[in-house]
Each structure stands twice: as structure tokens, then as C-alpha cells.
Amino acid sequence: MIAAVLFDLLSGLLDSWSLWDEIAGEIEVGRRWRRRYLEITSSAGDYRPYPDVVAEAAVAEGLQPQVATELSGRWSDLEPWPEVLSVLLRIKVPIGVVTNCSDDLGRSAAHSLGIGRIVTAERAGAFKPDPRPYQLALKELGLAPEETLFVAGSPFDVSGAADLGMPVFWHNRPGLDDSAAESIAGWTRSDLINLPSLLS
């Protein structure tokens, strides 16, 4: 029985991809920047200031580091995926988010969705897929991993949550080609529409 659902915030619930693309000026450049950021955080371990990591990824993809400041400044432009608000209303168990951004940005984005349970990489002291953010969220819920469904937004989140024994729903909105993540996830979908039905 699933007793709670934890979501990745910036890909699982919010369309952060479009904002990164817009700031980068081209979709392909934005996607490369976003993918590089995911690669950096996946191996970073201990938390470093979120804007620094975003800037590092930008420079690695030929962008100016100032785009990280622009991204933070436009945080309120982030929009949920079209079905998110209705899906959240249909989930009858406790929900929360586990996100790799800073406390301020994580709280701002999660509260815009009406979600109050928030674990950020900054508060946990580590970036996902390090186990510490997931473990802190489970501790605060008071639940075992097998009781808590994790909705991942990236392949790294799939493996990070699964390694702890959490069932994983991979919300692969951008259609990333990753057979290893698909083989680990219990479900892989391009939207969240059917998520509530899995909990009943």
C-alpha cells in the first residue's frame, strides 16, 4: 500500500525545461544546459549553492554564467504541467517534494502548488541522487521507503529513489531515451494523468 507520494519538483511537477530553453535562446542549447546541470548534480554529492551549479552547467555549454541569475530572477515564471493541479487534488495520501534547488526557490515553487512538505538539497546537505534528501523526506513523513511512491523527473532520480527501496514512477515528459531508468522504474509515462489511479 502506498501511504504517501513524493515528487521531484522541477521536472516532475513544473515545466522548468521551457524556461531554461527560453533563457538559453534555443531549445537545443537549453536542453544541453539542463542535461549538463543534471549530470553535475548527480555526481556532486554535498550541496553547493544552486546558482553556482546552474552557472557551471551554463558555462560548460557555452553560455554566459549570468543566465543562472536570470533563471533565479524568473522563478515565478515556472508553470506546472497542464494536468498537475487536477492530479494533486485527486491524490488522497500525503504528498511532498524533494528538490535539488535552494530553500528559498524550493519553498516558493512548492507553495505555488499548495504543497507544504518540502525537502531541498540545501536543507538535506546534498543533491539527489545522494540518499540524504530522500531519507530526510521519509523521516519527516515517518514512513518506510516501500510505503512511499517517488515521482521522478530525471533518470538520476529514478535510480536514487529506487536504490532506497522506493517504488518509482518516472514522469519522462521530455521523452529522454534511457532504457536503464525505464527498467528500474515501476512505471514510465509522459504525463501524470493516470498517477492517482495507481494509488487506489
Backbone as a printed PyTorch tensor [residue, N CA C, xyz], in Angstrom:
tensor([[[  0.8350,  -1.1980,   0.0000],
         [  0.0000,   0.0000,   0.0000],
         [  0.8710,   1.2500,   0.0000]],

        [[  0.5450,   2.1870,  -0.8710],
         [  1.2600,   3.4610,  -0.9220],
         [  0.6210,   4.4130,   0.0880]],

        [[  1.4330,   4.9010,   1.0380],
         [  0.9150,   5.7630,   2.0980],
         [  1.2220,   7.2310,   1.8580]],

        [[  2.1010,   7.5360,   0.8990],
         [  2.4480,   8.9270,   0.5900],
         [  3.1120,   8.9670,  -0.7870]],

        [[  3.1200,  10.1460,  -1.3720],
         [  3.7800,  10.3530,  -2.6680],
         [  4.7310,  11.5350,  -2.5510]],

        [[  5.9650,  11.3210,  -2.9480],
         [  6.9620,  12.3820,  -3.0290],
         [  7.2670,  12.6690,  -4.4930]],

        [[  7.3610,  13.9410,  -4.8240],
         [  7.5880,  14.3520,  -6.2080],
         [  8.9210,  15.0710,  -6.3640]],

        [[  9.5840,  14.8090,  -7.4700],
         [ 10.5930,  15.7470,  -7.9360],
         [  9.8360,  17.0060,  -8.3390]],

        [[ 10.3820,  18.1610,  -8.0220],
         [  9.6480,  19.4100,  -8.2360],
         [  9.8350,  20.0000,  -9.6280]],

        [[ 11.0990,  20.1450, -10.0390],
         [ 11.3880,  20.9810, -11.2070],
         [ 11.1870,  20.2930, -12.5490]],

        [[ 11.0230,  18.9820, -12.5510],
         [ 10.6510,  18.2790, -13.7860],
         [  9.3890,  17.4610, -13.5900]],

        [[  9.2460,  16.9190, -12.3760],
         [  8.0840,  16.0830, -12.1030],
         [  6.7820,  16.8450, -12.0670]],

        [[  6.8130,  18.0670, -11.5130],
         [  5.5910,  18.8600, -11.3710],
         [  5.5940,  20.1400, -12.2020]],

        [[  6.7640,  20.7340, -12.3790],
         [  6.8600,  22.0250, -13.0690],
         [  7.5860,  21.8900, -14.4020]],

        [[  7.1620,  22.6910, -15.3460],
         [  7.8090,  22.7200, -16.6560],
         [  9.0020,  23.6730, -16.5990]],

        [[ 10.0590,  23.2370, -15.9550],
         [ 11.2580,  24.0720, -15.9090],
         [ 12.0170,  24.0270, -17.2310]],

        [[ 11.8000,  22.9810, -18.0200],
         [ 12.5080,  22.8400, -19.2900],
         [ 12.2590,  24.0390, -20.1980]],

        [[ 11.0210,  24.4780, -20.3020],
         [ 10.6940,  25.5780, -21.2110],
         [ 11.3850,  26.8720, -20.8020]],

        [[ 11.4790,  27.1260, -19.4900],
         [ 12.1300,  28.3430, -19.0300],
         [ 13.6240,  28.3040, -19.3220]],

        [[ 14.2540,  27.1660, -19.0820],
         [ 15.6780,  27.0380, -19.4040],
         [ 15.8980,  27.2540, -20.9080]],

        [[ 15.0230,  26.6710, -21.7320],
         [ 15.1490,  26.8360, -23.1930],
         [ 15.0330,  28.2990, -23.5850]],

        [[ 14.0620,  28.9950, -23.0070],
         [ 13.8260,  30.3940, -23.3430],
         [ 15.0170,  31.2640, -22.9490]],

        [[ 15.5520,  31.0430, -21.7700],
         [ 16.6940,  31.8330, -21.3150],
         [ 17.9290,  31.5340, -22.1540]],

        [[ 18.0900,  30.2820, -22.5600],
         [ 19.2390,  29.8990, -23.3880],
         [ 19.1370,  30.4740, -24.7950]],

        [[ 17.9280,  30.7520, -25.2540],
         [ 17.7330,  31.3290, -26.5800],
         [ 17.4050,  30.3250, -27.6570]],

        [[ 17.7020,  29.0620, -27.4340],
         [ 17.3960,  27.9900, -28.3790],
         [ 17.0380,  26.7370, -27.5860]],

        [[ 16.1050,  25.9720, -28.1110],
         [ 15.6680,  24.7690, -27.4050],
         [ 16.8190,  23.7990, -27.2170]],

        [[ 17.5700,  23.5370, -28.2730],
         [ 18.6440,  22.5480, -28.1610],
         [ 19.7140,  22.9820, -27.1670]],

        [[ 20.0370,  24.2780, -27.1630],
         [ 21.0300,  24.7790, -26.2120],
         [ 20.4860,  24.6770, -24.7840]],

        [[ 19.2140,  25.0310, -24.6200],
         [ 18.5930,  24.9170, -23.3030],
         [ 18.5740,  23.4860, -22.8000]],

        [[ 18.3110,  22.5420, -23.7110],
         [ 18.2760,  21.1280, -23.3060],
         [ 19.6630,  20.6370, -22.9140]],

        [[ 20.6820,  21.0690, -23.6520],
         [ 22.0460,  20.6730, -23.3000],
         [ 22.4450,  21.2550, -21.9470]],

        [[ 22.0910,  22.5150, -21.7170],
         [ 22.3720,  23.1720, -20.4340],
         [ 21.6860,  22.4280, -19.3070]],

        [[ 20.4280,  22.0930, -19.4840],
         [ 19.6590,  21.3840, -18.4600],
         [ 20.2460,  19.9980, -18.1970]],

        [[ 20.5930,  19.2790, -19.2660],
         [ 21.1690,  17.9460, -19.0980],
         [ 22.5170,  18.0180, -18.3720]],

        [[ 23.3250,  19.0410, -18.7050],
         [ 24.6200,  19.1740, -18.0330],
         [ 24.4250,  19.4580, -16.5370]],

        [[ 23.4370,  20.2910, -16.2320],
         [ 23.1200,  20.5630, -14.8230],
         [ 22.7510,  19.2670, -14.0990]],

        [[ 21.9380,  18.4300, -14.7270],
         [ 21.5450,  17.1660, -14.1150],
         [ 22.7570,  16.2660, -13.9090]],

        [[ 23.6710,  16.2590, -14.8730],
         [ 24.8770,  15.4480, -14.7390],
         [ 25.7430,  15.9390, -13.5760]],

        [[ 25.8550,  17.2610, -13.4410],
         [ 26.6760,  17.8170, -12.3610],
         [ 26.0760,  17.4890, -11.0030]],

        [[ 24.7860,  17.7110, -10.8480],
         [ 24.1730,  17.4390,  -9.5390],
         [ 24.1770,  15.9490,  -9.2190]],

        [[ 24.1090,  15.1090, -10.2500],
         [ 24.0580,  13.6690,  -9.9990],
         [ 25.3450,  13.1510,  -9.3790]],

        [[ 26.4490,  13.8690,  -9.5750],
         [ 27.7260,  13.4210,  -9.0230],
         [ 28.2940,  14.3910,  -7.9860]],

        [[ 27.5370,  15.4570,  -7.6720],
         [ 28.0580,  16.4970,  -6.7830],
         [ 28.1050,  16.0570,  -5.3360]],

        [[ 27.1440,  15.2180,  -4.9190],
         [ 27.1160,  14.8290,  -3.5130],
         [ 26.7150,  15.9940,  -2.6350]],

        [[ 27.6350,  16.4870,  -1.8110],
         [ 27.3310,  17.5780,  -0.8910],
         [ 26.8130,  18.8030,  -1.6270]],

        [[ 25.8810,  19.4770,  -0.9770],
         [ 25.2390,  20.6490,  -1.5710],
         [ 26.2340,  21.7870,  -1.7960]],

        [[ 26.1030,  22.4280,  -2.9400],
         [ 26.7760,  23.6860,  -3.2490],
         [ 25.6850,  24.6700,  -3.6300]],

        [[ 25.9220,  25.9740,  -3.5290],
         [ 24.8510,  26.9190,  -3.8680],
         [ 24.2680,  26.6480,  -5.2510]],

        [[ 22.9490,  26.5520,  -5.2780],
         [ 22.2440,  26.1980,  -6.5190],
         [ 22.6330,  27.0920,  -7.6960]],

        [[ 22.6660,  28.4280,  -7.5410],
         [ 23.0410,  29.2600,  -8.6910],
         [ 24.4380,  28.9550,  -9.2220]],

        [[ 25.3550,  28.5530,  -8.3400],
         [ 26.7120,  28.2200,  -8.7790],
         [ 26.7110,  26.9970,  -9.6880]],

        [[ 25.9080,  25.9990,  -9.3360],
         [ 25.8440,  24.7870, -10.1400],
         [ 25.1850,  25.0780, -11.4920]],

        [[ 24.1280,  25.8840, -11.4690],
         [ 23.4500,  26.2500, -12.7200],
         [ 24.4010,  27.0360, -13.6240]],

        [[ 25.1820,  27.9470, -13.0350],
         [ 26.1460,  28.7260, -13.8130],
         [ 27.2580,  27.8370, -14.3680]],

        [[ 27.7220,  26.8950, -13.5710],
         [ 28.7620,  25.9650, -14.0270],
         [ 28.2830,  25.1700, -15.2370]],

        [[ 27.0360,  24.7020, -15.1800],
         [ 26.4790,  23.9620, -16.3070],
         [ 26.3380,  24.8520, -17.5370]],

        [[ 25.9580,  26.1050, -17.3240],
         [ 25.8120,  27.0400, -18.4380],
         [ 27.1360,  27.2740, -19.1360]],

        [[ 28.1760,  27.5590, -18.3810],
         [ 29.4930,  27.8110, -18.9590],
         [ 29.9920,  26.5880, -19.7190]],

        [[ 29.7230,  25.4000, -19.1850],
         [ 30.1480,  24.1720, -19.8490],
         [ 29.4780,  23.9950, -21.2150]],

        [[ 28.3240,  24.6330, -21.3960],
         [ 27.5960,  24.5360, -22.6690],
         [ 27.6990,  25.8140, -23.4940]],

        [[ 28.6790,  26.6700, -23.1690],
         [ 28.9420,  27.8440, -23.9840],
         [ 28.0760,  29.0440, -23.7020]],

        [[ 27.3560,  29.0350, -22.5830],
         [ 26.5150,  30.1630, -22.2030],
         [ 27.2360,  31.0420, -21.1860]],

        [[ 26.7630,  32.2480, -21.0150],
         [ 27.3200,  33.1380, -20.0120],
         [ 26.8170,  32.7390, -18.6270]],

        [[ 27.6450,  32.8720, -17.5940],
         [ 27.2020,  32.4630, -16.2520],
         [ 26.0240,  33.2800, -15.7380]],

        [[ 25.8020,  34.4760, -16.3110],
         [ 24.7030,  35.3250, -15.8500],
         [ 23.3330,  34.7030, -16.0840]],

        [[ 23.2610,  33.6910, -16.9550],
         [ 21.9500,  33.0690, -17.1870],
         [ 21.4200,  32.4190, -15.9120]],

        [[ 22.3170,  32.0260, -15.0060],
         [ 21.8720,  31.4510, -13.7340],
         [ 21.1280,  32.4860, -12.9030]],

        [[ 21.6210,  33.7200, -12.9200],
         [ 20.9430,  34.8030, -12.2080],
         [ 19.5960,  35.0940, -12.8390]],

        [[ 19.5360,  35.0620, -14.1680],
         [ 18.2650,  35.2950, -14.8530],
         [ 17.2610,  34.2000, -14.5210]],

        [[ 17.7320,  32.9680, -14.4460],
         [ 16.8390,  31.8570, -14.1150],
         [ 16.2240,  32.0540, -12.7270]],

        [[ 17.0450,  32.3840, -11.7560],
         [ 16.5290,  32.6190, -10.4000],
         [ 15.5720,  33.8020, -10.3700]],

        [[ 15.8920,  34.8410, -11.1450],
         [ 15.0440,  36.0280, -11.1760],
         [ 13.6970,  35.8040, -11.8270]],

        [[ 13.6120,  34.7840, -12.6560],
         [ 12.3550,  34.4850, -13.3420],
         [ 11.6690,  33.2520, -12.7660]],

        [[ 12.0070,  32.9040, -11.5410],
         [ 11.4850,  31.6820, -10.9240],
         [  9.9560,  31.6600, -10.8940]],

        [[  9.3600,  32.8290, -10.6980],
         [  7.8910,  32.8800, -10.6370],
         [  7.2470,  32.5940, -11.9860]],

        [[  8.0430,  32.5510, -13.0630],
         [  7.5060,  32.2180, -14.3870],
         [  7.2900,  30.7210, -14.5690]],

        [[  7.8380,  29.9120, -13.6730],
         [  7.6700,  28.4650, -13.7940],
         [  6.1860,  28.0950, -13.7160]],

        [[  5.7600,  27.2500, -14.6300],
         [  4.3590,  26.8170, -14.6860],
         [  4.2740,  25.3190, -14.4520]],

        [[  3.2350,  24.8570, -13.7620],
         [  3.0440,  23.4100, -13.6450],
         [  2.6400,  22.8090, -14.9850]],

        [[  2.9570,  21.5440, -15.1720],
         [  2.4560,  20.8430, -16.3480],
         [  0.9260,  20.9040, -16.3360]],

        [[  0.2810,  20.8660, -17.4910],
         [ -1.1640,  21.1740, -17.5610],
         [ -2.0550,  20.3820, -16.6110]],

        [[ -1.7400,  19.1150, -16.3770],
         [ -2.6350,  18.2850, -15.5690],
         [ -2.2890,  18.2790, -14.0830]],

        [[ -1.2120,  18.9460, -13.6880],
         [ -0.6790,  18.7910, -12.3410],
         [ -1.6800,  19.1660, -11.2470]],

        [[ -2.2970,  20.3200, -11.3370],
         [ -3.1730,  20.7640, -10.2510],
         [ -4.3520,  19.8120, -10.0570]],

        [[ -4.9340,  19.3390, -11.1460],
         [ -6.0580,  18.4080, -11.0100],
         [ -5.5930,  17.0570, -10.4710]],

        [[ -4.4150,  16.6220, -10.8670],
         [ -3.8710,  15.3550, -10.3650],
         [ -3.6060,  15.4470,  -8.8660]],

        [[ -3.0110,  16.5360,  -8.4180],
         [ -2.7240,  16.6860,  -6.9890],
         [ -4.0010,  16.6460,  -6.1570]],

        [[ -5.0700,  17.2100,  -6.6760],
         [ -6.3470,  17.1960,  -5.9630],
         [ -6.9320,  15.7940,  -5.8480]],

        [[ -6.5550,  14.9200,  -6.7720],
         [ -7.0930,  13.5520,  -6.7860],
         [ -6.2850,  12.5810,  -5.9250]],

        [[ -5.1530,  13.0050,  -5.4480],
         [ -4.3130,  12.1400,  -4.6110],
         [ -4.7610,  12.2820,  -3.1580]],

        [[ -5.1350,  11.1800,  -2.5480],
         [ -5.7450,  11.2140,  -1.2140],
         [ -4.7680,  10.8550,  -0.0970]],

        [[ -3.5020,  10.6610,  -0.4140],
         [ -2.4930,  10.3930,   0.6150],
         [ -1.6000,  11.6280,   0.7320]],

        [[ -0.8200,  11.7460,   1.8080],
         [  0.0780,  12.8990,   1.9400],
         [  1.0450,  13.0020,   0.7620]],

        [[  1.3460,  14.2430,   0.3690],
         [  2.2870,  14.4700,  -0.7230],
         [  3.3730,  15.4430,  -0.2620]],

        [[  4.5070,  15.4060,  -0.9430],
         [  5.5980,  16.3160,  -0.6580],
         [  6.5240,  16.3820,  -1.8530]],

        [[  7.5280,  17.2610,  -1.7710],
         [  8.5050,  17.3710,  -2.8440],
         [  9.9110,  17.2010,  -2.2790]],

        [[ 10.7810,  16.6530,  -3.1150],
         [ 12.2080,  16.5440,  -2.8320],
         [ 12.9110,  17.1510,  -4.0380]],

        [[ 13.5850,  18.2760,  -3.8320],
         [ 14.1130,  19.0400,  -4.9590],
         [ 15.5730,  19.4090,  -4.7560]],

        [[ 16.2740,  19.5700,  -5.8720],
         [ 17.6930,  19.8950,  -5.8130],
         [ 17.9850,  21.3850,  -5.7250]],

        [[ 16.9850,  22.2170,  -5.6110],
         [ 17.2710,  23.6590,  -5.5700],
         [ 17.4280,  24.1520,  -4.1350]],

        [[ 17.5970,  25.4590,  -4.0030],
         [ 17.8080,  26.0790,  -2.6910],
         [ 16.5150,  26.1090,  -1.8910]],

        [[ 16.6470,  26.4190,  -0.6030],
         [ 15.4630,  26.5130,   0.2580],
         [ 14.4770,  27.5580,  -0.2550]],

        [[ 14.9750,  28.7580,  -0.5390],
         [ 14.0850,  29.8450,  -0.9580],
         [ 13.3470,  29.4960,  -2.2410]],

        [[ 14.0800,  29.0020,  -3.2460],
         [ 13.4510,  28.6840,  -4.5280],
         [ 12.5300,  27.4760,  -4.4030]],

        [[ 12.9470,  26.4890,  -3.6310],
         [ 12.1150,  25.3000,  -3.4680],
         [ 10.8000,  25.6120,  -2.7780]],

        [[ 10.8720,  26.3870,  -1.6950],
         [  9.6410,  26.7440,  -0.9780],
         [  8.7220,  27.5770,  -1.8650]],

        [[  9.2780,  28.5260,  -2.5860],
         [  8.4780,  29.3820,  -3.4510],
         [  7.7130,  28.5670,  -4.4800]],

        [[  8.4130,  27.6520,  -5.1460],
         [  7.7680,  26.8560,  -6.1940],
         [  6.7660,  25.8640,  -5.6250]],

        [[  7.1160,  25.1950,  -4.5250],
         [  6.2040,  24.1990,  -3.9490],
         [  4.9590,  24.8560,  -3.3810]],

        [[  5.1160,  26.0030,  -2.7090],
         [  3.9550,  26.6870,  -2.1450],
         [  3.0080,  27.1760,  -3.2300]],

        [[  3.5340,  27.4770,  -4.4140],
         [  2.6640,  27.8930,  -5.5220],
         [  1.7350,  26.7670,  -5.9530]],

        [[  2.0920,  25.5410,  -5.6150],
         [  1.2670,  24.3740,  -5.9280],
         [  0.4480,  23.9190,  -4.7320]],

        [[  0.5740,  24.6250,  -3.6240],
         [ -0.1590,  24.2460,  -2.4240],
         [  0.4820,  23.1040,  -1.6580]],

        [[  1.7840,  22.8690,  -1.8780],
         [  2.4900,  21.7730,  -1.2080],
         [  3.3390,  22.3490,  -0.0830]],

        [[  3.1420,  21.8270,   1.1120],
         [  3.8620,  22.3400,   2.2650],
         [  5.0070,  21.4680,   2.7310]],

        [[  5.0140,  20.1860,   2.3440],
         [  6.1120,  19.2950,   2.7380],
         [  7.2190,  19.4080,   1.6920]],

        [[  8.3480,  19.9890,   2.1020],
         [  9.3930,  20.3190,   1.1400],
         [ 10.7540,  19.9360,   1.7210]],

        [[ 11.4910,  19.1300,   0.9820],
         [ 12.8900,  18.8650,   1.3080],
         [ 13.7200,  19.3570,   0.1370]],

        [[ 14.6170,  20.2860,   0.4100],
         [ 15.5170,  20.8060,  -0.6140],
         [ 16.9030,  20.1940,  -0.4200]],

        [[ 17.6960,  20.2570,  -1.4880],
         [ 19.0780,  19.7970,  -1.3780],
         [ 19.8400,  20.6280,  -0.3550]],

        [[ 19.5290,  21.9130,  -0.3070],
         [ 20.2130,  22.7740,   0.6530],
         [ 19.9400,  22.3170,   2.0840]],

        [[ 18.6780,  22.0190,   2.3920],
         [ 18.3310,  21.6100,   3.7620],
         [ 18.8800,  20.2240,   4.0840]],

        [[ 18.9030,  19.3330,   3.0780],
         [ 19.4090,  17.9780,   3.3020],
         [ 20.9320,  17.9260,   3.3010]],

        [[ 21.5700,  18.9540,   2.7310],
         [ 23.0260,  18.9850,   2.6710],
         [ 23.6190,  18.2160,   1.5190]],

        [[ 22.7740,  17.8010,   0.5660],
         [ 23.2620,  17.0070,  -0.5690],
         [ 22.2770,  17.0920,  -1.7180]],

        [[ 22.8120,  16.9080,  -2.9190],
         [ 21.9860,  16.8460,  -4.1150],
         [ 21.5300,  15.4120,  -4.3620]],

        [[ 20.2820,  15.2410,  -4.8000],
         [ 19.8720,  13.9470,  -5.3310],
         [ 20.7770,  13.6340,  -6.5260]],

        [[ 21.0950,  12.3720,  -6.7610],
         [ 20.5390,  11.1530,  -6.1600],
         [ 21.2530,  10.6520,  -4.9110]],

        [[ 22.0750,  11.4800,  -4.2670],
         [ 22.5820,  11.1270,  -2.9500],
         [ 21.3790,  10.7490,  -2.0790]],

        [[ 21.4960,   9.7390,  -1.2360],
         [ 20.3250,   9.2870,  -0.4700],
         [ 19.8070,  10.2830,   0.5630]],

        [[ 20.6120,  11.2550,   0.9760],
         [ 20.2170,  12.1150,   2.0920],
         [ 18.9180,  12.8910,   1.8760]],

        [[ 18.6610,  13.4930,   0.7050],
         [ 17.3770,  14.1950,   0.5620],
         [ 16.1700,  13.2730,   0.6580]],

        [[ 16.2500,  12.0950,   0.0250],
         [ 15.1350,  11.1410,   0.1040],
         [ 14.9410,  10.6630,   1.5350]],

        [[ 16.0480,  10.3690,   2.2200],
         [ 15.9630,   9.8710,   3.5960],
         [ 15.3500,  10.9080,   4.5350]],

        [[ 15.6980,  12.1780,   4.3400],
         [ 15.1210,  13.2220,   5.1810],
         [ 13.6140,  13.3210,   4.9580]],

        [[ 13.1880,  13.2320,   3.6940],
         [ 11.7520,  13.2880,   3.4030],
         [ 11.0150,  12.1090,   4.0240]],

        [[ 11.5970,  10.9180,   3.9380],
         [ 10.9640,   9.7390,   4.5350],
         [ 10.9070,   9.8610,   6.0520]],

        [[ 11.9690,  10.3770,   6.6500],
         [ 11.9820,  10.5660,   8.1040],
         [ 10.8790,  11.5150,   8.5340]],

        [[ 10.7060,  12.6080,   7.7910],
         [  9.6850,  13.5920,   8.1710],
         [  8.2700,  13.0750,   7.9390]],

        [[  8.1100,  12.1720,   6.9730],
         [  6.8150,  11.5280,   6.7730],
         [  6.5710,  10.4300,   7.8050]],

        [[  7.6550,   9.8750,   8.3580],
         [  7.5270,   8.7550,   9.2830],
         [  7.1590,   7.4670,   8.5830]],

        [[  7.6350,   7.3080,   7.3330],
         [  7.2630,   6.1470,   6.5300],
         [  8.4940,   5.4050,   6.0310]],

        [[  8.3020,   4.1380,   5.7310],
         [  9.3540,   3.3240,   5.1360],
         [  9.4130,   3.5890,   3.6290]],

        [[ 10.5650,   3.3390,   3.0070],
         [ 10.6710,   3.5720,   1.5620],
         [  9.6110,   2.8500,   0.7410]],

        [[  9.3380,   1.5920,   1.1030],
         [  8.3940,   0.8110,   0.3010],
         [  6.9590,   1.3210,   0.4080]],

        [[  6.6920,   2.1840,   1.3690],
         [  5.3560,   2.7620,   1.5280],
         [  5.1840,   4.0780,   0.7640]],

        [[  6.2600,   4.5530,   0.1560],
         [  6.2680,   5.9040,  -0.3940],
         [  6.6290,   5.8840,  -1.8680]],

        [[  5.7010,   6.2810,  -2.7080],
         [  5.9490,   6.3520,  -4.1440],
         [  6.7340,   7.6190,  -4.4510]],

        [[  7.7890,   7.4760,  -5.2500],
         [  8.5350,   8.6510,  -5.6830],
         [  8.2660,   8.8980,  -7.1560]],

        [[  7.8620,  10.1300,  -7.4800],
         [  7.6250,  10.5270,  -8.8670],
         [  8.8670,  11.2770,  -9.3390]],

        [[  9.6490,  10.6090, -10.1520],
         [ 10.9330,  11.1370, -10.6090],
         [ 10.7570,  11.9640, -11.8740]],

        [[ 11.6070,  12.9840, -11.9990],
         [ 11.6010,  13.7890, -13.2180],
         [ 12.8010,  13.5560, -14.0910]],

        [[ 13.7980,  12.8300, -13.5780],
         [ 15.0130,  12.5710, -14.3550],
         [ 15.4590,  11.1330, -14.1260]],

        [[ 16.2890,  10.5960, -15.0280],
         [ 16.8150,   9.2380, -14.8260],
         [ 17.6000,   9.1000, -13.5270]],

        [[ 18.2960,  10.1630, -13.1240],
         [ 19.0840,  10.1060, -11.8960],
         [ 18.1810,   9.9370, -10.6790]],

        [[ 17.0220,  10.6080, -10.7040],
         [ 16.0550,  10.4710,  -9.6250],
         [ 15.4770,   9.0600,  -9.5780]],

        [[ 15.3080,   8.4600, -10.7340],
         [ 14.7800,   7.0930, -10.7810],
         [ 15.6870,   6.1660,  -9.9800]],

        [[ 16.9740,   6.2030, -10.2930],
         [ 17.9060,   5.3010,  -9.6140],
         [ 18.0910,   5.6870,  -8.1560]],

        [[ 18.1290,   6.9990,  -7.8560],
         [ 18.3310,   7.4340,  -6.4810],
         [ 17.2380,   6.9570,  -5.5530]],

        [[ 15.9880,   7.1100,  -5.9670],
         [ 14.8690,   6.6800,  -5.1400],
         [ 14.7700,   5.1610,  -5.0850]],

        [[ 14.9790,   4.5020,  -6.2230],
         [ 14.8740,   3.0420,  -6.2720],
         [ 15.9440,   2.3760,  -5.4190]],

        [[ 17.1350,   2.9750,  -5.3680],
         [ 18.2100,   2.3950,  -4.5590],
         [ 17.8490,   2.3290,  -3.0800]],

        [[ 16.9480,   3.2020,  -2.6470],
         [ 16.4960,   3.1940,  -1.2560],
         [ 15.3120,   2.2530,  -1.0320]],

        [[ 14.8100,   1.6850,  -2.1030],
         [ 13.6820,   0.7690,  -1.9760],
         [ 12.3270,   1.4000,  -2.2050]],

        [[ 12.3140,   2.6270,  -2.7510],
         [ 11.0410,   3.2870,  -3.0390],
         [ 10.5100,   2.8450,  -4.3980]],

        [[  9.2130,   2.5560,  -4.5180],
         [  8.6440,   2.3710,  -5.8550],
         [  8.7100,   3.6980,  -6.6050]],

        [[  8.9840,   3.6320,  -7.9120],
         [  9.2420,   4.8470,  -8.6730],
         [  8.3460,   4.9310,  -9.9000]],

        [[  7.7550,   6.1080, -10.0690],
         [  7.0040,   6.4900, -11.2700],
         [  7.8660,   7.5240, -11.9810]],

        [[  8.3350,   7.1920, -13.1910],
         [  9.1680,   8.1440, -13.9200],
         [  8.2840,   8.9910, -14.8380]],

        [[  8.1510,  10.2720, -14.5060],
         [  7.4220,  11.2220, -15.3490],
         [  8.4190,  11.7540, -16.3780]],

        [[  8.5270,  11.0540, -17.4840],
         [  9.5130,  11.3640, -18.5240],
         [  8.8970,  12.2960, -19.5570]],

        [[  8.6020,  13.5100, -19.1370],
         [  7.9030,  14.4670, -20.0110],
         [  8.6890,  14.8080, -21.2780]],

        [[ 10.0030,  15.0460, -21.1780],
         [ 10.7280,  15.4110, -22.3940],
         [ 11.0690,  14.2310, -23.2980]],

        [[ 10.7070,  13.0240, -22.8890],
         [ 10.9640,  11.8620, -23.7360],
         [ 12.4320,  11.4800, -23.7960]],

        [[ 13.1120,  11.5240, -22.6460],
         [ 14.5230,  11.1520, -22.5960],
         [ 14.6790,   9.6600, -22.8860]],

        [[ 15.7150,   9.3350, -23.6470],
         [ 15.9740,   7.9460, -24.0320],
         [ 16.9290,   7.3330, -23.0140]],

        [[ 16.3830,   6.5800, -22.0870],
         [ 17.2140,   5.9720, -21.0480],
         [ 16.6010,   4.6270, -20.6700]],

        [[ 17.0670,   3.5880, -21.3250],
         [ 16.4890,   2.2600, -21.0990],
         [ 16.7990,   1.7520, -19.6910]],

        [[ 17.9510,   2.1560, -19.1360],
         [ 18.2930,   1.7070, -17.7870],
         [ 17.2900,   2.2520, -16.7700]],

        [[ 16.9470,   3.5420, -16.8970],
         [ 15.9620,   4.1220, -15.9810],
         [ 14.5940,   3.4730, -16.1790]],

        [[ 14.2300,   3.2280, -17.4150],
         [ 12.9330,   2.5840, -17.6810],
         [ 12.8660,   1.2060, -17.0510]],

        [[ 13.9830,   0.4920, -17.0560],
         [ 13.9760,  -0.8650, -16.4950],
         [ 13.8650,  -0.8500, -14.9750]],

        [[ 14.2760,   0.2650, -14.3480],
         [ 14.2120,   0.3800, -12.8880],
         [ 12.8450,   0.8770, -12.4300]],

        [[ 12.2980,   1.8410, -13.1600],
         [ 11.0260,   2.4440, -12.7570],
         [  9.8920,   1.4380, -12.8520]],

        [[  8.9900,   1.5240, -11.8920],
         [  7.8120,   0.6660, -11.9660],
         [  6.8720,   1.0950, -13.0660]],

        [[  6.8490,   2.4030, -13.3400],
         [  6.0150,   2.9740, -14.3860],
         [  6.7900,   4.0980, -15.0580]],

        [[  6.6760,   4.2040, -16.3600],
         [  7.2540,   5.3330, -17.1010],
         [  6.1510,   5.9100, -17.9680]],

        [[  5.8430,   7.1730, -17.7740],
         [  4.7730,   7.8260, -18.5270],
         [  5.2260,   9.2230, -18.9650]],

        [[  4.5920,   9.7360, -19.9880],
         [  4.9090,  11.0860, -20.4800],
         [  4.0320,  12.1480, -19.8290]],

        [[  3.1140,  11.7270, -18.9530],
         [  2.2900,  12.6800, -18.2000],
         [  1.8890,  12.0300, -16.8810]],

        [[  1.1590,  12.7920, -16.0710],
         [  0.7740,  12.3210, -14.7360],
         [ -0.6960,  11.9370, -14.6380]],

        [[ -1.3970,  11.9420, -15.7470],
         [ -2.8510,  11.8170, -15.7220],
         [ -3.3190,  10.5790, -14.9670]],

        [[ -2.6660,   9.4480, -15.1770],
         [ -3.1150,   8.1930, -14.5510],
         [ -2.4730,   7.9070, -13.2060]],

        [[ -1.6570,   8.8240, -12.7100],
         [ -0.9750,   8.5820, -11.4410],
         [ -1.9480,   8.2870, -10.2970]],

        [[ -3.0100,   9.0760, -10.0890],
         [ -3.9010,   8.7870,  -8.9510],
         [ -4.5110,   7.3910,  -8.9880]],

        [[ -4.7620,   6.8630, -10.1750],
         [ -5.3840,   5.5400, -10.2730],
         [ -4.4290,   4.4370,  -9.7890]],

        [[ -3.1330,   4.7020,  -9.8070],
         [ -2.1730,   3.7060,  -9.3170],
         [ -2.2070,   3.6000,  -7.7930]],

        [[ -2.7670,   4.5940,  -7.1440],
         [ -2.7670,   4.6340,  -5.6840],
         [ -4.0140,   4.0460,  -5.0720]],

        [[ -4.9920,   3.7210,  -5.9040],
         [ -6.2590,   3.2290,  -5.3730],
         [ -6.2970,   1.7050,  -5.3180]]])
